[in-house]
Amino acid sequence: MFASERKQKIIEILEQTPAVRVAELSDLFQVSEVTIRRDLQELEAAGLLKRTHGGAVSIATASFEPTLTEKEEEHLAEKKAIARAALDLIADGDH
């Protein structure tokens, strides 16, 4: 199988499942993990997937994960209210 065919198949797999592992793709295509990593790097550079530790996820899956800053700012008023309530429970001399 040519590299272009393999990369197209990887994209098709990611359309069916949200994530793939390098080892699984290596077994499926009977190529080395190094070859799969290179394919995934090229597909990520083309904006077709997002690399993860040990594999890749589809762009659709990756785009739903909020950034750390977004998570910190989400429900900020509620988080501050919880902190104030917790502070009221701490007595002098508590550690």
Secondary structure by P-SEA (a helix, b strand, c coil): ccaaaaaaaaaaaaaacccccaaaaaaaacccaaaaaaaaaaaaaaccccccccccccaaaaaacccaaaaaacaaaaaaaaaaaaaaacccccc
